[in-house]
Every structure is written in C-alpha cells, then in structure tokens.
C-alpha cells in the first residue's frame, strides 16, 4: 500500500512539474496554436 501511495504522489509531482516546465519552455497550447499571421487584438 505504501508503494502505491508513493507512486501516486510521484506521478502528481512529475505531472505538475512537467506542466510548469513545458509552459516555461513555450510549449503551451496558446503559444503553439497561434502564428505570426493571426491577429487576436483587432
């Protein structure tokens, strides 16, 4: 039971850390889905 709890905790820490790391590296959905030709402010 202890190993399963540690595995779930490790999975949560890795997924949250990966989410922040990918957003910081520029791999968010908003940054990947927009290009130079898209005018969102007009």
Phi and psi restraints in degrees (range 20) as a CNS / XPLOR table:
assign (resid 1 and name C) (resid 2 and name N)
       (resid 2 and name CA) (resid 2 and name C) 1.0 -65.0 20.0 2
assign (resid 2 and name N) (resid 2 and name CA)
       (resid 2 and name C) (resid 3 and name N) 1.0 -39.5 20.0 2
assign (resid 2 and name C) (resid 3 and name N)
       (resid 3 and name CA) (resid 3 and name C) 1.0 -65.2 20.0 2
assign (resid 3 and name N) (resid 3 and name CA)
       (resid 3 and name C) (resid 4 and name N) 1.0 -38.1 20.0 2
assign (resid 3 and name C) (resid 4 and name N)
       (resid 4 and name CA) (resid 4 and name C) 1.0 -66.7 20.0 2
assign (resid 4 and name N) (resid 4 and name CA)
       (resid 4 and name C) (resid 5 and name N) 1.0 -40.9 20.0 2
assign (resid 4 and name C) (resid 5 and name N)
       (resid 5 and name CA) (resid 5 and name C) 1.0 -63.7 20.0 2
assign (resid 5 and name N) (resid 5 and name CA)
       (resid 5 and name C) (resid 6 and name N) 1.0 -42.3 20.0 2
assign (resid 5 and name C) (resid 6 and name N)
       (resid 6 and name CA) (resid 6 and name C) 1.0 -65.6 20.0 2
assign (resid 6 and name N) (resid 6 and name CA)
       (resid 6 and name C) (resid 7 and name N) 1.0 -37.1 20.0 2
assign (resid 6 and name C) (resid 7 and name N)
       (resid 7 and name CA) (resid 7 and name C) 1.0 -65.5 20.0 2
assign (resid 7 and name N) (resid 7 and name CA)
       (resid 7 and name C) (resid 8 and name N) 1.0 -42.8 20.0 2
assign (resid 7 and name C) (resid 8 and name N)
       (resid 8 and name CA) (resid 8 and name C) 1.0 -64.1 20.0 2
assign (resid 8 and name N) (resid 8 and name CA)
       (resid 8 and name C) (resid 9 and name N) 1.0 -40.9 20.0 2
assign (resid 8 and name C) (resid 9 and name N)
       (resid 9 and name CA) (resid 9 and name C) 1.0 -65.6 20.0 2
assign (resid 9 and name N) (resid 9 and name CA)
       (resid 9 and name C) (resid 10 and name N) 1.0 -42.1 20.0 2
assign (resid 9 and name C) (resid 10 and name N)
       (resid 10 and name CA) (resid 10 and name C) 1.0 -64.4 20.0 2
assign (resid 10 and name N) (resid 10 and name CA)
       (resid 10 and name C) (resid 11 and name N) 1.0 -39.4 20.0 2
assign (resid 10 and name C) (resid 11 and name N)
       (resid 11 and name CA) (resid 11 and name C) 1.0 -63.0 20.0 2
assign (resid 11 and name N) (resid 11 and name CA)
       (resid 11 and name C) (resid 12 and name N) 1.0 -41.4 20.0 2
assign (resid 11 and name C) (resid 12 and name N)
       (resid 12 and name CA) (resid 12 and name C) 1.0 -66.0 20.0 2
assign (resid 12 and name N) (resid 12 and name CA)
       (resid 12 and name C) (resid 13 and name N) 1.0 -43.9 20.0 2
assign (resid 12 and name C) (resid 13 and name N)
       (resid 13 and name CA) (resid 13 and name C) 1.0 -65.0 20.0 2
assign (resid 13 and name N) (resid 13 and name CA)
       (resid 13 and name C) (resid 14 and name N) 1.0 -42.3 20.0 2
assign (resid 13 and name C) (resid 14 and name N)
       (resid 14 and name CA) (resid 14 and name C) 1.0 -66.8 20.0 2
assign (resid 14 and name N) (resid 14 and name CA)
       (resid 14 and name C) (resid 15 and name N) 1.0 -41.9 20.0 2
assign (resid 14 and name C) (resid 15 and name N)
       (resid 15 and name CA) (resid 15 and name C) 1.0 -68.9 20.0 2
assign (resid 15 and name N) (resid 15 and name CA)
       (resid 15 and name C) (resid 16 and name N) 1.0 -40.1 20.0 2
assign (resid 15 and name C) (resid 16 and name N)
       (resid 16 and name CA) (resid 16 and name C) 1.0 -67.5 20.0 2
assign (resid 16 and name N) (resid 16 and name CA)
       (resid 16 and name C) (resid 17 and name N) 1.0 -42.6 20.0 2
assign (resid 16 and name C) (resid 17 and name N)
       (resid 17 and name CA) (resid 17 and name C) 1.0 -63.5 20.0 2
assign (resid 17 and name N) (resid 17 and name CA)
       (resid 17 and name C) (resid 18 and name N) 1.0 -40.3 20.0 2
assign (resid 17 and name C) (resid 18 and name N)
       (resid 18 and name CA) (resid 18 and name C) 1.0 -66.2 20.0 2
assign (resid 18 and name N) (resid 18 and name CA)
       (resid 18 and name C) (resid 19 and name N) 1.0 -37.5 20.0 2
assign (resid 18 and name C) (resid 19 and name N)
       (resid 19 and name CA) (resid 19 and name C) 1.0 -61.7 20.0 2
assign (resid 19 and name N) (resid 19 and name CA)
       (resid 19 and name C) (resid 20 and name N) 1.0 -47.6 20.0 2
assign (resid 19 and name C) (resid 20 and name N)
       (resid 20 and name CA) (resid 20 and name C) 1.0 -65.7 20.0 2
assign (resid 20 and name N) (resid 20 and name CA)
       (resid 20 and name C) (resid 21 and name N) 1.0 -40.6 20.0 2
assign (resid 20 and name C) (resid 21 and name N)
       (resid 21 and name CA) (resid 21 and name C) 1.0 -66.2 20.0 2
assign (resid 21 and name N) (resid 21 and name CA)
       (resid 21 and name C) (resid 22 and name N) 1.0 -42.1 20.0 2
assign (resid 21 and name C) (resid 22 and name N)
       (resid 22 and name CA) (resid 22 and name C) 1.0 -68.8 20.0 2
assign (resid 22 and name N) (resid 22 and name CA)
       (resid 22 and name C) (resid 23 and name N) 1.0 -37.7 20.0 2
assign (resid 22 and name C) (resid 23 and name N)
       (resid 23 and name CA) (resid 23 and name C) 1.0 -64.0 20.0 2
assign (resid 23 and name N) (resid 23 and name CA)
       (resid 23 and name C) (resid 24 and name N) 1.0 -40.1 20.0 2
assign (resid 23 and name C) (resid 24 and name N)
       (resid 24 and name CA) (resid 24 and name C) 1.0 -68.6 20.0 2
assign (resid 24 and name N) (resid 24 and name CA)
       (resid 24 and name C) (resid 25 and name N) 1.0 -29.7 20.0 2
assign (resid 24 and name C) (resid 25 and name N)
       (resid 25 and name CA) (resid 25 and name C) 1.0 -84.1 20.0 2
assign (resid 25 and name N) (resid 25 and name CA)
       (resid 25 and name C) (resid 26 and name N) 1.0 -5.6 20.0 2
assign (resid 25 and name C) (resid 26 and name N)
       (resid 26 and name CA) (resid 26 and name C) 1.0 93.9 20.0 2
assign (resid 26 and name N) (resid 26 and name CA)
       (resid 26 and name C) (resid 27 and name N) 1.0 21.6 20.0 2
assign (resid 26 and name C) (resid 27 and name N)
       (resid 27 and name CA) (resid 27 and name C) 1.0 -106.2 20.0 2
assign (resid 27 and name N) (resid 27 and name CA)
       (resid 27 and name C) (resid 28 and name N) 1.0 28.6 20.0 2
assign (resid 27 and name C) (resid 28 and name N)
       (resid 28 and name CA) (resid 28 and name C) 1.0 -77.5 20.0 2
assign (resid 28 and name N) (resid 28 and name CA)
       (resid 28 and name C) (resid 29 and name N) 1.0 160.9 20.0 2
assign (resid 28 and name C) (resid 29 and name N)
       (resid 29 and name CA) (resid 29 and name C) 1.0 -63.6 20.0 2
assign (resid 29 and name N) (resid 29 and name CA)
       (resid 29 and name C) (resid 30 and name N) 1.0 -36.5 20.0 2
assign (resid 29 and name C) (resid 30 and name N)
       (resid 30 and name CA) (resid 30 and name C) 1.0 -67.0 20.0 2
assign (resid 30 and name N) (resid 30 and name CA)
       (resid 30 and name C) (resid 31 and name N) 1.0 -40.0 20.0 2
assign (resid 30 and name C) (resid 31 and name N)
       (resid 31 and name CA) (resid 31 and name C) 1.0 -75.5 20.0 2
assign (resid 31 and name N) (resid 31 and name CA)
       (resid 31 and name C) (resid 32 and name N) 1.0 -31.3 20.0 2
assign (resid 31 and name C) (resid 32 and name N)
       (resid 32 and name CA) (resid 32 and name C) 1.0 -80.2 20.0 2
assign (resid 32 and name N) (resid 32 and name CA)
       (resid 32 and name C) (resid 33 and name N) 1.0 -27.0 20.0 2
assign (resid 32 and name C) (resid 33 and name N)
       (resid 33 and name CA) (resid 33 and name C) 1.0 -90.2 20.0 2
assign (resid 33 and name N) (resid 33 and name CA)
       (resid 33 and name C) (resid 34 and name N) 1.0 -7.8 20.0 2
assign (resid 33 and name C) (resid 34 and name N)
       (resid 34 and name CA) (resid 34 and name C) 1.0 -112.9 20.0 2
assign (resid 34 and name N) (resid 34 and name CA)
       (resid 34 and name C) (resid 35 and name N) 1.0 147.5 20.0 2
assign (resid 34 and name C) (resid 35 and name N)
       (resid 35 and name CA) (resid 35 and name C) 1.0 -126.7 20.0 2
assign (resid 35 and name N) (resid 35 and name CA)
       (resid 35 and name C) (resid 36 and name N) 1.0 -170.6 20.0 2
assign (resid 35 and name C) (resid 36 and name N)
       (resid 36 and name CA) (resid 36 and name C) 1.0 -69.2 20.0 2
assign (resid 36 and name N) (resid 36 and name CA)
       (resid 36 and name C) (resid 37 and name N) 1.0 -28.5 20.0 2
assign (resid 36 and name C) (resid 37 and name N)
       (resid 37 and name CA) (resid 37 and name C) 1.0 -86.3 20.0 2
assign (resid 37 and name N) (resid 37 and name CA)
       (resid 37 and name C) (resid 38 and name N) 1.0 -1.5 20.0 2
assign (resid 37 and name C) (resid 38 and name N)
       (resid 38 and name CA) (resid 38 and name C) 1.0 -93.7 20.0 2
assign (resid 38 and name N) (resid 38 and name CA)
       (resid 38 and name C) (resid 39 and name N) 1.0 123.3 20.0 2
assign (resid 38 and name C) (resid 39 and name N)
       (resid 39 and name CA) (resid 39 and name C) 1.0 -106.8 20.0 2
assign (resid 39 and name N) (resid 39 and name CA)
       (resid 39 and name C) (resid 40 and name N) 1.0 101.4 20.0 2
assign (resid 39 and name C) (resid 40 and name N)
       (resid 40 and name CA) (resid 40 and name C) 1.0 -90.0 20.0 2
assign (resid 40 and name N) (resid 40 and name CA)
       (resid 40 and name C) (resid 41 and name N) 1.0 -22.7 20.0 2
assign (resid 40 and name C) (resid 41 and name N)
       (resid 41 and name CA) (resid 41 and name C) 1.0 -84.9 20.0 2
assign (resid 41 and name N) (resid 41 and name CA)
       (resid 41 and name C) (resid 42 and name N) 1.0 -14.3 20.0 2
